[in-house]
């Protein structure tokens, strides 16, 4: 016998209980089960996507739609047959978009899948055509608003990675005899200046990528990391290592302006350095 947990009346099976619940107590049977059998929690899809399952036939489903086959391994023969059926099949753009949206939803819900895909692709070389296809697809998604680029977040992440010395294009390490610090220099020019700063007795102290300076570009706040802070003859000099040909680009001009304003406020000097300068830091 199955008792009603609202009025304690008993029934032979859930079918009779369901009818009683809906007719006498005016409660949907699914809501009754959630409240009295499942501690008030509606069941979620067993695949881990976090979505609520449907209720039909007097019970809750285990999965949403085809989520029950996620992770199941198909035999080589089954994969071959599926491939043959799909080969050459053209899908409507709307159908493609639905498939893409479903895949993205699935990946967003379960980051373990994303990690597994990333691990599997690590170290594999992509063809030029493959890279082009990825780029074109990404551009379309950005234009459609399906991928939102958080430029502020990216800028902050890049800034921190710079400060941590974590970019792969660092060409080497230099340990200063003057400061004792080990720096990941990113060009031969930076390495050359580090050696000059250590040798020059006028330099009391120097720091590599010492701080960040905010500036505005296209209405967004960006972050500029000067290359060096040099204490020379008792004065602080902020130094950027850059060839003259690159100093007047729009982005670099904005960085330079922000750095000069920062230096003016703090009583420092700002210098754009290249090897021909040597240790001539000006007045």
C-alpha positions, 0 to 999 in steps of 0.5 A, a space after each residue: 500500500 502507498 500512503 498519501 503523506 497529506 491525509 494518510 489515506 492509502 492506495 494500492 499503487 502510485 497511479 491511484 495516489 497520483 489521481 487522489 493527489 490531483 483531484 482531492 488536494 489539487 496538487 500536481 503529482 510531480 510537485 507532491 513527490 518533490 515536496 514529500 519524497 525528494 526534500 524539496 529538490 527537483 531532480 537534475 539531469 544525471 549527466 551533470 549539466 545542471 538542468 531540471 529533468 522532465 516528469 512523465 509516466 509517473 516518474 522523473 526522467 534520468 536525463 534530458 533528451 539525448 544527454 543519456 548517451 553522452 560519454 557512451 563509447 561507440 564501436 568502430 563499426 558504429 562510428 563508420 556507419 554514422 560517418 557514411 550517413 553524415 558524409 555530404 549531408 548539408 544542414 540548414 543554417 538554422 539547424 547548424 546554429 541549433 547544434 552549435 548552441 547545444 554544444 556550447 551549452 554542454 561545454 559551459 555546463 561541464 568544464 571537464 569536457 573542455 579540459 579533456 578536449 584541450 589536453 587531447 589537442 595539446 601539442 598537435 599542429 593545426 593546418 593553415 586551413 584549419 587555423 583559418 576556419 577557426 578564425 573565421 568561425 570565431 569572427 562570426 560568433 563575435 559579430 553575432 554576439 554569441 561570444 563576448 570579448 571581455 577586454 578589461 578582464 583579458 587586459 588584467 590577465 595579460 598584465 598579471 602574466 607579464 608581471 609573473 614573467 609567464 610569456 613564452 617569448 621571454 628570450 632569457 633570464 638575467 640576474 642583476 649584480 646590483 639588485 639580486 633580482 632575476 628578470 625574464 627579459 623579452 628582447 636583447 635590448 632589454 638584456 643590454 640595458 640591464 647590463 648597462 644599469 648594473 655597470 653604471 655607478 650612477 645607478 643606485 637601484 633599478 626595477 624591471 616592469 615595476 608597476 602598471 599605469 592605466 590609460 584609456 583607449 577607445 573608451 576602455 581602460 587599459 594597463 601599461 607596464 613600463 619596462 624599467 624604473 631606474 634610480 639615477 643620481 637620486 632621481 627616478 626615471 621611468 624607462 620604456 625600451 622601444 625602437 623609435 619607429 614604434 613610438 608614434 603608433 596610436 597605442 604607444 602614443 597613449 601609453 607614453 602620454 599616460 606615463 608622462 602624466 604619471 611621472 609629472 605627478 610623482 616628480 619622475 622623468 620618462 624616457 624611451 630608450 634604444 641601444 644608441 642612447 647608451 647610458 645617456 639618459 638626458 637631463 
